[in-house]
C-alpha cells in the first residue's frame, strides 16, 4: 500500500508556458512559485520517461486561497505530440475532473460563463442546481454504512450542494462546488 501524505502538483502539458501561466493567473488568481526555463537535466528526463537530452520548460503556480499547486509543462525537445485533447467526463483513462470548492457557486458560475476561453459542460440555458433527492439506499458509507444518521447527513449534504463543470483551454475539466460547513464525506 502506498502511504500518501498529501497531494502534490497537478501537471498539465501546455503548448506555451508563458501563455498558460498568464491564463491560470487570470482564471484562478494563482501566483508563481518556481520557473524552470529551457531546462536540461538527464536525471529529470530519465524519471519523466523522456530521452536523456530532452529540453523542457515548466513552472509551479500556487492557488492563493487553497493548498493546490499546478505544474505547467512545455516540452521543447522532443516536441509535444498531438493537439490538446478535449475529453468527455465519461471517457476512460487519465484525470478528468479537478474539483474546487467555493463559497458561492452561482457567483462563480457567472464569472466562468462570461469567460470566452471556458466551455460550460451543459446547455446555454443551464443554471447550477443541487442533486435531486438522494436515498440512503443509493450509496454505501464504508465502515459507517450501518450508521443511518451518518448516511442521512451525507444524503442531506448532497441535496444542498450546487455544482457545475467547465473545460479550460488546455482540456482540463474543472468542477466548481459549494463548500458547505458539513463536509460529511470528509469525516
ROSE-4610 file (N, C-alpha, C; in Angstrom, 1 decimal, always signed):
// ROSE-4610
residu = [X/X/X/X/X/X/X/X/X/X/X/X/X/X/X/X/X/X/X/X/X/X/X/X/X/X/X/X/X/X/X/X/X/X/X/X/X/X/X/X/X/X/X/X/X/X/X/X/X/X/X/X/X/X/X/X/X/X/X/X/X/X/X/X/X/X/X/X/X/X/X/X/X/X/X/X/X/X/X/X/X/X/X/X/X/X/X/X/X/X/X/X/X/X/X/X/X/X/X/X/X/X/X/X/X/X/X/X/X/X/X/X/X/X/X/X/X/X/X/X/X/X/X/X/X/X/X/X/X/X/X/X/X/X/X/X/X/X/X/X/X/X/X/X/X/X/X/X/X/X/X/X/X/X/X/X/X/X/X/X/X/X/X/X/X/X/X/X/X/X/X/X/X/X/X/X/X/X/X/X/X/X/X/X/X/X/X/X/X/X/X/X/X/X/X/X/X/X/X/X/X/X/X/X/X/X/X/X/X/X/X/X/X/X/X/X/X/X/X/X/X/X/X/X/X/X/X/X/X/X/X/X/X/X/X/X/X/X/X/X/X/X/X/X/X/X/X/X/X/X/X/X/X/X/X/X/X/X/X/X/X/X/X/X/X/X/X/X/X/X/X/X/X/X/X/X/X/X/X/X/X/X/X/X/X/X/X/X/X/X/X/X/X/X/X/X/X/X/X/X/X/X/X/X/X/X/X/X/X/X/X/X/X/X/X/X/X/X/X/X/X/X/X/X/X/X/X/X/X/X/X/X/X/X/X/X/X/X/X/X/X/X/X/X/X/X/X/X/X/X/X/X/X/X/X/X/X/X/X/X/X/X/X/X/X/X/X/X/X/X/X/X/X/X/X/X/X/X/X/X/X/X/X/X/X/X/X/X/X/X/X/X/X/X/X/X/X/X/X/X/X/X/X/X/X/X/X/X/X/X/X/X/X/X/X/X/X/X/X/X/X/X/X/X/X/X/X/X/X/X/X/X/X/X/X/X/X/X/X/X/X/X/X/X/X/X/X/X/X/X/X/X/X/X/X/X/X/X/X/X/X/X/X/X/X/X/X/X/X/X/X/X/X/X/X/X/X/X/X/X/X/X/X/X/X/X/X/X/X/X/X/X/X/X/X/X/X/X/X/X/X/X/X/X/X/X/X/X/X/X/X/X/X/X/X/X/X/X/X/X/X/X/X/X/X/X/X/X/X/X/X/X/X/X/X/X/X/X/X/X/X/X/X/X/X/X/X/X/X/X/X/X/X/X/X/X/X/X/X/X/X]
num = [1/1/1/2/2/2/3/3/3/4/4/4/5/5/5/6/6/6/7/7/7/8/8/8/9/9/9/10/10/10/11/11/11/12/12/12/13/13/13/14/14/14/15/15/15/16/16/16/17/17/17/18/18/18/19/19/19/20/20/20/21/21/21/22/22/22/23/23/23/24/24/24/25/25/25/26/26/26/27/27/27/28/28/28/29/29/29/30/30/30/31/31/31/32/32/32/33/33/33/34/34/34/35/35/35/36/36/36/37/37/37/38/38/38/39/39/39/40/40/40/41/41/41/42/42/42/43/43/43/44/44/44/45/45/45/46/46/46/47/47/47/48/48/48/49/49/49/50/50/50/51/51/51/52/52/52/53/53/53/54/54/54/55/55/55/56/56/56/57/57/57/58/58/58/59/59/59/60/60/60/61/61/61/62/62/62/63/63/63/64/64/64/65/65/65/66/66/66/67/67/67/68/68/68/69/69/69/70/70/70/71/71/71/72/72/72/73/73/73/74/74/74/75/75/75/76/76/76/77/77/77/78/78/78/79/79/79/80/80/80/81/81/81/82/82/82/83/83/83/84/84/84/85/85/85/86/86/86/87/87/87/88/88/88/89/89/89/90/90/90/91/91/91/92/92/92/93/93/93/94/94/94/95/95/95/96/96/96/97/97/97/98/98/98/99/99/99/100/100/100/101/101/101/102/102/102/103/103/103/104/104/104/105/105/105/106/106/106/107/107/107/108/108/108/109/109/109/110/110/110/111/111/111/112/112/112/113/113/113/114/114/114/115/115/115/116/116/116/117/117/117/118/118/118/119/119/119/120/120/120/121/121/121/122/122/122/123/123/123/124/124/124/125/125/125/126/126/126/127/127/127/128/128/128/129/129/129/130/130/130/131/131/131/132/132/132/133/133/133/134/134/134/135/135/135/136/136/136/137/137/137/138/138/138/139/139/139/140/140/140/141/141/141/142/142/142/143/143/143/144/144/144/145/145/145/146/146/146/147/147/147/148/148/148/149/149/149/150/150/150/151/151/151/152/152/152/153/153/153/154/154/154/155/155/155/156/156/156/157/157/157/158/158/158/159/159/159/160/160/160/161/161/161/162/162/162/163/163/163/164/164/164/165/165/165/166/166/166/167/167/167/168/168/168/169/169/169/170/170/170/171/171/171/172/172/172/173/173/173/174/174/174/175/175/175/176/176/176/177/177/177/178/178/178/179/179/179/180/180/180/181/181/181/182/182/182/183/183/183/184/184/184/185/185/185/186/186/186/187/187/187]
x = [+0.8/+0.0/+0.9/+0.5/+1.2/+0.8/+1.8/+1.5/+1.5/+0.4/+0.3/+0.1/+0.9/+0.9/+0.1/+0.2/-0.6/-0.6/-1.4/-1.5/-0.3/+0.4/+1.4/+0.9/+1.8/+1.3/+0.6/-0.4/-1.1/-0.4/+0.1/+0.8/-0.1/+0.1/-0.7/+0.2/+0.2/+1.0/+0.4/+1.2/+0.8/+1.7/+1.1/+1.9/+2.8/+2.4/+3.2/+3.1/+4.3/+4.3/+3.9/+4.4/+4.0/+2.5/+2.0/+0.6/-0.3/+0.1/-0.6/-0.5/+0.6/+0.8/-0.1/-0.1/-1.0/-2.5/-2.8/-4.2/-4.7/-3.9/-4.3/-4.3/-3.4/-3.3/-4.6/-5.0/-6.3/-7.5/-7.5/-8.6/-8.8/-7.7/-7.8/-7.0/-6.4/-5.6/-4.4/-3.7/-2.5/-1.3/-0.3/+0.9/+2.1/+3.1/+4.2/+5.0/+5.5/+6.3/+7.7/+7.8/+9.2/+9.0/+10.1/+10.1/+11.4/+11.3/+12.5/+12.4/+13.2/+13.1/+14.2/+13.9/+14.8/+15.7/+15.1/+15.7/+16.2/+17.5/+18.0/+18.7/+18.2/+18.7/+18.5/+19.6/+19.5/+18.7/+18.9/+18.1/+16.6/+16.3/+14.9/+14.3/+15.0/+14.5/+14.2/+15.2/+15.0/+13.8/+13.6/+12.5/+11.1/+11.2/+9.9/+9.7/+10.6/+10.4/+10.7/+11.5/+11.9/+13.3/+13.7/+15.1/+16.0/+17.2/+18.1/+18.5/+18.4/+18.8/+17.6/+16.5/+15.3/+15.5/+14.7/+14.7/+13.2/+13.0/+11.6/+11.6/+10.5/+10.3/+9.0/+9.1/+8.0/+7.9/+6.8/+6.6/+5.6/+5.8/+4.8/+4.1/+2.7/+1.9/+1.0/+0.8/+0.0/-1.3/-2.3/-3.6/-3.4/-3.8/-3.6/-4.5/-5.6/-6.6/-6.8/-6.0/-6.1/-4.8/-4.6/-3.4/-3.4/-3.3/-3.3/-2.2/-1.4/-0.3/-0.4/-0.3/-0.3/+1.1/+1.5/+2.8/+2.5/+2.8/+2.6/+3.9/+3.7/+4.9/+4.9/+5.9/+6.1/+7.3/+7.1/+8.1/+8.7/+10.0/+10.7/+11.3/+12.0/+12.6/+12.7/+12.0/+11.2/+10.0/+9.5/+8.2/+7.1/+6.1/+4.9/+4.2/+3.5/+2.8/+1.3/+0.8/-0.6/-1.2/-2.5/-3.2/-3.8/-4.2/-4.9/-6.2/-6.3/-7.5/-8.6/-9.8/-11.0/-11.9/-11.6/-12.3/-13.6/-14.5/-15.8/-15.6/-16.4/-16.3/-16.3/-17.0/-17.1/-16.1/-15.1/-14.0/-13.1/-12.5/-11.7/-10.2/-9.5/-8.1/-7.8/-6.8/-6.3/-7.3/-6.7/-7.6/-8.6/-9.8/-10.8/-11.3/-11.5/-12.1/-11.3/-11.0/-10.4/-11.5/-11.7/-12.8/-12.2/-12.9/-12.6/-13.8/-13.6/-14.8/-14.8/-16.0/-16.1/-17.3/-17.4/-18.5/-19.8/-19.7/-20.9/-20.8/-21.4/-21.4/-22.0/-23.1/-23.8/-23.0/-22.3/-21.4/-20.2/-19.6/-18.6/-19.0/-20.3/-20.8/-20.9/-21.3/-21.4/-20.1/-19.0/-17.7/-17.2/-17.4/-17.0/-17.8/-19.1/-20.0/-19.5/-19.0/-18.6/-17.2/-16.4/-15.1/-15.1/-14.8/-15.0/-14.0/-12.9/-12.0/-12.4/-13.5/-14.0/-15.3/-15.5/-16.7/-17.5/-18.7/-19.6/-20.0/-20.0/-20.3/-21.8/-22.6/-24.1/-24.7/-26.0/-26.7/-26.5/-26.8/-26.7/-27.7/-28.8/-29.8/-29.5/-28.5/-28.2/-27.9/-28.4/-28.0/-27.7/-26.6/-26.3/-27.4/-27.6/-28.6/-28.1/-28.9/-28.4/-28.7/-28.3/-28.7/-30.2/-30.8/-32.2/-32.2/-33.3/-33.4/-32.5/-31.8/-30.8/-31.3/-31.4/-31.8/-30.6/-30.7/-29.5/-29.3/-30.2/-30.0/-29.2/-29.0/-28.3/-26.8/-26.2/-24.8/-24.4/-23.1/-22.5/-21.6/-21.3/-20.5/-19.4/-18.7/-17.6/-17.9/-17.1/-17.3/-18.6/-19.0/-20.2/-21.5/-21.5/-22.6/-23.9/-23.7/-24.8/-25.3/-24.6/-24.9/-25.9/-27.2/-28.2/-28.2/-28.0/-27.9/-26.7/-25.6/-24.4/-24.8/-25.5/-25.9/-26.9/-27.8/-28.8/-28.1/-27.1/-26.3/-25.7/-25.1/-24.5/-25.6/-26.7/-27.7/-28.2/-28.4/-28.8/-27.8/-26.6/-25.4/-25.5/-25.7/-25.7/-26.8/-28.0/-29.1/-29.1/-28.1/-27.9/-26.8/-26.0/-24.8/-25.0/-24.7/-24.7/-23.3/-23.3/-22.0/-22.2/-21.1/-21.1/-19.7/-19.7/-18.4/-18.1/-16.8/-16.4/-15.0/-14.7/-13.4/-12.6/-11.3/-10.5/-9.8/-9.0/-8.4/-7.4/-6.9/-5.9/-6.6/-7.9/-8.6/-8.9/-8.6/-8.8/-10.3/-11.0/-12.4/-12.3/-12.9/-13.0/-14.4/-14.5/-15.8/-15.8/-16.7/-16.8/-18.0/-17.7/-18.8/-18.8/-20.0/-20.2/-19.6/-18.8/-18.2/-19.2/-19.7/-20.7/-20.0/-20.6/-20.0/-19.9/-20.9/-20.9/-20.4/-19.1/-18.4/-18.5/-19.6/-19.9/-18.9/-18.6/-17.7/-16.3/-15.9/-14.6/-14.3/-15.3/-15.1/-14.6]
y = [-1.2/+0.0/+1.2/+2.2/+3.5/+4.3/+4.9/+5.7/+7.2/+7.7/+9.0/+10.0/+11.1/+12.1/+13.4/+13.7/+14.9/+14.9/+15.8/+15.9/+16.8/+16.3/+17.1/+18.0/+18.6/+19.4/+18.6/+19.2/+18.6/+19.1/+18.2/+18.6/+18.7/+19.7/+20.0/+20.3/+19.5/+19.8/+21.0/+21.9/+23.1/+23.4/+24.1/+24.4/+25.6/+26.5/+27.8/+28.1/+28.0/+28.1/+29.5/+30.5/+31.9/+32.2/+31.8/+32.0/+31.2/+30.0/+29.2/+29.7/+30.2/+30.8/+32.0/+32.9/+34.0/+33.6/+32.6/+32.2/+31.7/+30.9/+30.4/+31.5/+32.4/+33.5/+34.4/+34.6/+35.4/+34.6/+33.3/+32.5/+32.2/+31.8/+31.4/+32.2/+33.3/+34.2/+33.4/+32.7/+31.9/+32.8/+32.3/+33.1/+32.1/+32.6/+31.7/+31.3/+30.0/+29.5/+29.3/+28.7/+28.4/+28.3/+28.6/+28.6/+27.9/+26.9/+26.3/+26.5/+27.4/+27.7/+26.9/+26.3/+25.6/+24.7/+23.9/+23.0/+21.7/+21.4/+20.2/+19.5/+18.2/+17.5/+16.0/+15.3/+13.9/+13.1/+13.3/+12.6/+12.9/+14.2/+14.6/+13.9/+13.9/+13.4/+11.9/+11.2/+9.7/+9.4/+10.2/+10.0/+10.3/+11.2/+11.6/+10.6/+9.7/+8.8/+9.4/+10.5/+11.2/+10.9/+11.2/+11.0/+11.8/+11.3/+12.0/+13.4/+13.7/+15.0/+15.9/+15.6/+16.5/+17.9/+18.8/+20.2/+20.5/+21.0/+21.4/+22.7/+23.3/+24.4/+24.1/+24.4/+24.2/+25.2/+25.4/+26.3/+25.7/+26.1/+25.7/+27.0/+26.9/+28.0/+27.6/+28.4/+28.1/+28.9/+28.2/+28.9/+29.7/+30.9/+31.7/+31.4/+30.8/+30.6/+29.2/+28.3/+26.9/+26.2/+25.0/+24.3/+23.5/+24.1/+23.5/+24.1/+23.3/+23.7/+23.0/+23.8/+23.3/+23.3/+22.3/+22.3/+22.4/+23.5/+23.7/+23.3/+22.4/+21.7/+21.9/+22.5/+22.6/+21.8/+20.9/+20.1/+20.8/+21.2/+21.9/+20.9/+19.9/+18.9/+17.6/+16.5/+16.4/+17.3/+17.6/+18.4/+17.6/+18.4/+17.7/+17.0/+15.9/+15.2/+15.6/+15.8/+16.0/+17.3/+17.4/+18.6/+18.4/+19.5/+19.4/+18.6/+17.6/+16.7/+17.3/+17.2/+17.7/+16.4/+15.8/+14.6/+14.9/+13.9/+14.0/+13.5/+13.8/+13.4/+11.9/+11.2/+9.7/+9.0/+9.6/+9.0/+8.2/+7.1/+6.3/+6.9/+6.6/+6.9/+8.4/+8.6/+9.9/+10.7/+11.7/+12.5/+13.3/+13.4/+14.1/+15.3/+15.3/+16.4/+16.8/+18.1/+18.7/+19.5/+19.2/+19.8/+20.9/+22.1/+23.2/+23.6/+24.0/+24.4/+25.9/+26.5/+28.0/+28.2/+29.4/+29.8/+30.0/+30.6/+30.9/+30.4/+29.2/+28.6/+29.5/+30.1/+30.9/+32.1/+32.7/+33.8/+33.3/+32.2/+31.6/+31.2/+30.7/+30.4/+31.6/+32.7/+33.9/+34.4/+34.2/+34.6/+33.6/+32.3/+31.4/+31.6/+31.8/+31.9/+33.1/+34.1/+35.3/+35.2/+34.1/+34.0/+33.1/+33.7/+33.0/+31.9/+31.8/+30.7/+29.5/+29.5/+28.4/+27.9/+26.6/+25.9/+25.3/+25.8/+25.2/+23.9/+22.8/+21.5/+21.2/+22.0/+21.9/+22.8/+22.9/+23.8/+25.2/+26.1/+27.5/+28.0/+27.3/+27.7/+27.2/+26.4/+25.7/+26.8/+26.4/+27.2/+26.1/+26.2/+25.2/+24.9/+23.6/+23.2/+22.2/+21.6/+20.7/+19.3/+18.2/+16.9/+16.8/+15.9/+15.5/+14.7/+14.3/+13.6/+12.4/+12.2/+11.1/+10.2/+8.9/+7.9/+7.3/+7.0/+6.3/+4.9/+4.4/+3.1/+3.2/+4.4/+4.6/+4.6/+4.6/+4.6/+3.9/+3.5/+2.9/+3.9/+3.7/+4.7/+4.0/+3.1/+2.4/+1.8/+2.0/+1.5/+2.0/+3.2/+3.8/+3.4/+2.4/+2.0/+1.7/+1.1/+0.8/+1.9/+3.0/+4.2/+5.1/+4.8/+5.5/+7.0/+7.6/+9.0/+9.6/+8.9/+9.4/+9.4/+8.3/+8.3/+9.4/+9.6/+10.7/+12.1/+12.3/+13.6/+13.7/+12.6/+12.7/+13.0/+12.3/+12.5/+13.9/+14.5/+15.8/+16.8/+16.5/+17.4/+17.4/+16.3/+16.3/+17.1/+17.0/+17.7/+19.2/+19.7/+21.1/+21.7/+20.8/+21.3/+21.6/+22.8/+23.2/+22.9/+22.6/+22.5/+22.6/+22.8/+22.8/+22.5/+22.1/+21.7/+22.6/+22.9/+23.6/+23.1/+23.3/+22.8/+24.1/+24.1/+25.2/+25.0/+26.0/+26.0/+24.9/+24.2/+23.2/+21.8/+21.7/+20.5/+19.9/+20.6/+20.1/+20.5/+19.5/+19.8/+20.1/+21.3/+21.7/+21.6/+21.1/+21.1/+22.1/+23.0/+24.1/+23.7/+23.5/+23.0/+23.9/+23.9/+24.7/+24.1/+24.8/+24.4/+24.6/+23.5/+23.6/+23.3/+23.7/+23.6/+22.1/+21.3/+19.9/+19.1/+18.8/+18.0/+16.5/+15.9/+14.6/+13.6/+13.7/+12.7/+12.8/+14.0/+14.2/+13.8/+13.3/+12.9/+11.5]
z = [+0.0/+0.0/+0.0/-0.8/-0.8/+0.4/+1.1/+2.2/+1.8/+1.3/+0.8/+1.9/+1.9/+2.9/+2.5/+1.2/+0.7/-0.8/-1.4/-2.8/-3.3/-4.4/-5.0/-6.1/-6.9/-8.0/-9.1/-9.7/-10.8/-12.1/-12.9/-14.1/-15.3/-16.0/-17.2/-18.4/-19.4/-20.6/-21.4/-21.7/-22.4/-23.6/-24.7/-25.8/-25.6/-24.7/-24.5/-23.0/-22.3/-20.9/-20.4/-21.0/-20.5/-20.7/-21.8/-22.1/-21.0/-20.8/-19.8/-18.4/-18.0/-16.7/-16.5/-17.5/-17.5/-17.5/-18.3/-18.3/-16.9/-16.3/-15.0/-13.9/-14.0/-13.1/-13.2/-14.4/-14.6/-14.2/-14.4/-14.1/-12.7/-12.0/-10.6/-9.6/-10.0/-9.1/-8.6/-9.4/-9.0/-8.9/-8.2/-8.1/-8.4/-9.1/-9.5/-8.2/-8.2/-7.1/-7.6/-8.8/-9.4/-10.9/-11.6/-13.1/-13.5/-14.4/-15.0/-16.5/-17.0/-18.5/-19.2/-20.3/-21.2/-20.3/-19.5/-18.5/-19.2/-19.0/-19.5/-18.3/-18.0/-16.8/-17.1/-17.2/-17.5/-16.6/-15.3/-14.2/-14.3/-14.5/-14.6/-15.8/-16.9/-18.2/-18.0/-17.4/-17.2/-16.3/-15.2/-14.4/-15.1/-16.0/-16.7/-17.9/-18.2/-19.3/-20.6/-20.6/-21.8/-22.2/-23.5/-23.9/-22.9/-22.7/-21.7/-22.1/-23.4/-23.9/-24.1/-23.4/-23.5/-23.0/-23.5/-23.0/-22.8/-21.6/-21.2/-20.5/-20.4/-19.5/-18.7/-17.4/-16.6/-15.4/-14.9/-13.7/-12.8/-11.5/-10.5/-10.1/-10.1/-9.7/-8.6/-7.6/-6.4/-6.4/-6.1/-5.8/-4.5/-4.4/-3.3/-2.1/-2.3/-1.2/-0.8/-1.4/-1.0/-1.3/-0.8/-0.9/-2.2/-3.3/-4.6/-5.5/-6.1/-7.0/-8.3/-9.4/-10.7/-11.3/-12.0/-12.7/-14.2/-14.8/-16.2/-16.9/-17.9/-18.5/-20.0/-20.6/-22.0/-22.5/-23.4/-23.9/-25.2/-25.1/-26.2/-27.1/-26.6/-27.3/-26.5/-26.9/-28.2/-28.2/-29.3/-29.4/-28.8/-28.3/-27.7/-28.9/-28.5/-29.5/-29.6/-30.8/-30.9/-30.5/-30.4/-30.0/-28.6/-28.0/-26.7/-26.9/-26.1/-26.2/-25.3/-25.9/-25.1/-24.8/-23.7/-23.3/-22.7/-22.7/-22.0/-20.6/-19.7/-18.3/-18.2/-19.1/-19.0/-19.9/-20.5/-21.2/-20.2/-20.7/-19.9/-19.9/-18.8/-18.7/-18.3/-17.5/-17.2/-16.3/-15.6/-14.8/-15.6/-15.2/-16.0/-15.3/-14.0/-13.3/-12.1/-12.0/-10.8/-10.1/-8.8/-8.1/-7.2/-7.3/-6.4/-5.6/-4.4/-3.6/-3.4/-3.5/-3.4/-2.4/-1.9/-1.0/-1.8/-3.0/-3.8/-5.2/-5.4/-6.8/-7.8/-7.5/-8.5/-9.0/-8.0/-8.4/-9.2/-8.9/-9.6/-11.1/-11.1/-12.4/-13.4/-12.8/-13.6/-14.1/-13.3/-13.7/-14.9/-14.7/-15.7/-17.0/-16.9/-18.0/-18.9/-18.4/-19.2/-19.7/-19.4/-19.9/-21.2/-22.4/-23.6/-23.8/-23.0/-23.1/-22.4/-21.7/-20.9/-21.5/-21.4/-22.0/-20.9/-20.6/-19.7/-20.2/-19.4/-20.0/-19.7/-20.4/-20.4/-21.4/-21.4/-22.4/-22.0/-23.0/-22.8/-21.7/-21.5/-20.6/-19.2/-19.0/-17.7/-16.6/-15.4/-14.2/-13.2/-12.4/-11.4/-10.5/-10.2/-9.3/-8.3/-7.5/-6.5/-7.0/-6.3/-6.5/-6.4/-7.1/-6.8/-5.5/-5.1/-3.8/-3.8/-2.7/-2.6/-1.4/-1.7/-0.7/-0.1/+1.2/+1.9/+1.3/+0.5/-0.1/-1.4/-1.9/-3.1/-3.0/-1.8/-1.6/-0.4/-0.3/+0.9/+1.5/+2.8/+3.5/+4.3/+3.6/+4.2/+5.6/+6.6/+7.9/+8.6/+8.1/+8.7/+8.0/+7.1/+6.3/+7.1/+8.2/+9.1/+10.0/+9.9/+10.7/+9.9/+10.1/+9.4/+9.6/+10.8/+10.9/+10.1/+10.0/+9.2/+7.7/+7.3/+5.9/+5.6/+6.5/+6.3/+6.2/+7.0/+7.0/+5.6/+5.1/+3.7/+2.7/+2.7/+1.7/+1.8/+3.0/+3.2/+2.6/+2.9/+2.4/+0.9/+0.2/-1.2/-1.9/-1.3/-1.9/-1.6/-0.8/-0.6/-1.4/-2.1/-2.7/-4.2/-4.6/-6.0/-6.6/-7.9/-8.6/-10.1/-10.8/-12.3/-12.8/-14.1/-14.7/-15.9/-16.1/-17.3/-17.7/-19.0/-19.6/-19.9/-19.5/-19.8/-21.2/-21.5/-22.9/-23.0/-21.9/-22.0/-21.9/-21.9/-22.0/-20.6/-19.5/-18.2/-17.8/-17.2/-16.7/-15.3/-14.9/-13.5/-13.0/-11.8/-11.1/-10.0/-10.1/-9.0/-8.2/-6.9/-6.0/-4.8/-4.2/-3.0/-1.8/-1.1/+0.2/+1.3/+1.9/+2.9/+4.3/+5.3/+6.7/+7.0/+6.7/+7.0/+5.8/+5.8/+4.8/+5.2/+5.1/+5.6/+5.0/+3.7/+3.1/+3.6/+4.1/+4.5/+6.0/+6.7/+8.1/+8.2]
